[in-house]
Amino acid sequence: QVQLVESGGGLVQAGGSLRLSCAASGFTLDYYAIGWFRQAPGKEREGVSCINSSGERTYYVDSVKGRFTISRDNAKNTVYLQMNSLKSEDTAVYYCAAVPLSSDYVCYWGEYDYWGQGTQVTVSS
């Protein structure tokens, strides 16, 4: 099966950390840009971070800049989102998505080929 699966979510106190993983199976992520998105209750999906196919370029939305770090290990077919200094407003379901793009592209806000099922991140205040 072709799948993209997030893991690593959970319940943490404000100021804590979580590391999310996005693992692909059935296909290789080598040629895919990856985006991390989140959706809080009652809100629309928000782009959080992106990484280009080679892992050399990254992007962060202002609200997480300096706290979150996106990385990838193509050999492991996995992308990570390290989340530090978590705030209550980070509470959301976090999704990863993959789209085939050249390494010139970091973020893509159109249609993605694959989406994970999401992993819940809850930050208590």
C-alpha distance (Angstrom), angle and dihedral (degrees) to the residues before:
residue distance angle dihedral
Q1 . . .
V2 3.76 . .
Q3 3.77 107.0 .
L4 3.76 143.6 159.1
V5 3.78 111.9 -158.3
E6 3.79 128.4 -172.0
S7 3.77 122.7 -155.9
G8 3.77 139.7 164.6
G9 3.76 101.0 70.1
G10 3.75 123.3 132.9
L11 3.76 147.1 124.5
V12 3.78 117.9 -52.5
Q13 3.75 136.8 164.0
A14 3.77 121.0 -111.2
G15 3.77 109.5 -80.1
G16 3.77 92.8 30.3
S17 3.77 130.0 116.7
L18 3.76 139.3 -123.7
R19 3.76 132.8 -178.2
L20 3.76 116.0 -146.9
S21 3.76 122.2 -159.3
C22 3.77 129.0 -157.0
A23 3.77 111.7 -163.7
A24 3.77 124.5 -173.1
S25 3.76 124.4 -150.8
G26 3.76 129.1 -177.5
F27 3.79 92.6 25.9
T28 3.77 139.8 42.4
L29 3.78 123.5 -107.2
D30 3.80 93.5 -150.9
Y31 3.78 94.0 106.6
Y32 3.77 98.4 35.4
A33 3.73 132.5 96.8
I34 3.79 110.4 -141.6
G35 3.75 128.5 -144.6
W36 3.76 128.7 -167.9
F37 3.77 114.8 -149.2
R38 3.75 134.5 177.9
Q39 3.74 135.8 -160.4
A40 3.77 123.1 -162.2
P41 3.80 122.2 -161.2
G42 3.77 110.8 -76.2
K43 3.78 93.2 6.5
E44 3.76 134.8 100.1
R45 3.76 122.8 -107.0
E46 3.78 113.2 -80.4
G47 3.77 128.9 -157.2
V48 3.79 110.4 -124.1
S49 3.77 109.3 172.6
C50 3.78 141.4 -10.6
I51 3.76 137.3 -162.5
N52 3.76 129.4 -167.7
S53 3.77 123.1 -122.7
S54 3.79 95.0 -95.2
G55 3.79 94.1 45.2
E56 3.79 92.0 -124.6
R57 3.77 97.4 113.4
T58 3.77 130.4 46.4
Y59 3.76 140.6 178.1
Y60 3.78 133.5 -157.6
V61 3.74 131.3 -170.0
D62 3.79 110.2 -117.9
S63 3.78 94.1 -110.3
V64 3.82 92.7 63.5
K65 3.78 100.9 30.9
G66 3.77 111.0 127.5
R67 3.79 92.3 16.7
F68 3.80 104.3 60.3
T69 3.78 127.8 54.4
I70 3.77 124.8 -166.2
S71 3.77 120.6 -158.6
R72 3.75 139.6 159.2
D73 3.76 139.6 -151.2
N74 3.76 107.1 -160.4
A75 3.79 91.0 -174.0
K76 3.80 87.4 62.5
N77 3.79 92.5 38.7
T78 3.78 88.3 -128.1
V79 3.79 138.3 123.1
Y80 3.78 123.3 -159.4
L81 3.75 137.5 -156.4
Q82 3.78 114.2 -160.7
M83 3.77 109.1 -160.9
N84 3.78 118.4 -165.5
S85 3.79 132.7 174.0
L86 3.76 90.3 22.5
K87 3.77 119.1 -158.4
S88 3.76 131.3 -158.3
E89 3.79 89.6 -108.7
D90 3.80 88.6 62.9
T91 3.78 88.9 70.1
A92 3.78 107.6 120.3
V93 3.74 145.3 105.1
Y94 3.78 106.8 -80.7
Y95 3.77 121.3 -146.3
C96 3.75 133.5 -174.5
A97 3.76 122.5 -151.3
A98 3.78 134.5 -172.2
V99 3.77 130.8 -149.9
P100 3.81 128.3 173.8
L101 3.77 107.7 -113.1
S102 3.76 135.7 146.9
S103 3.78 117.5 -101.3
D104 3.79 88.1 -101.3
Y105 3.78 88.0 78.0
V106 3.78 124.1 72.6
C107 3.77 104.1 169.9
Y108 3.74 132.1 27.8
W109 3.77 122.6 -173.2
G110 3.78 98.3 -176.7
E111 3.77 130.6 79.4
Y112 3.78 117.2 -31.3
D113 3.77 124.5 -151.2
Y114 3.79 95.7 -138.2
W115 3.77 136.5 24.7
G116 3.74 129.7 -173.6
Q117 3.77 123.6 -131.4
G118 3.78 93.1 -109.2
T119 3.77 134.6 -114.6
Q120 3.78 123.5 -125.7
V121 3.78 119.1 -120.7
T122 3.77 115.3 -171.0
V123 3.78 120.7 -177.8
S124 3.77 116.4 -167.8
S125 3.77 119.4 -149.1
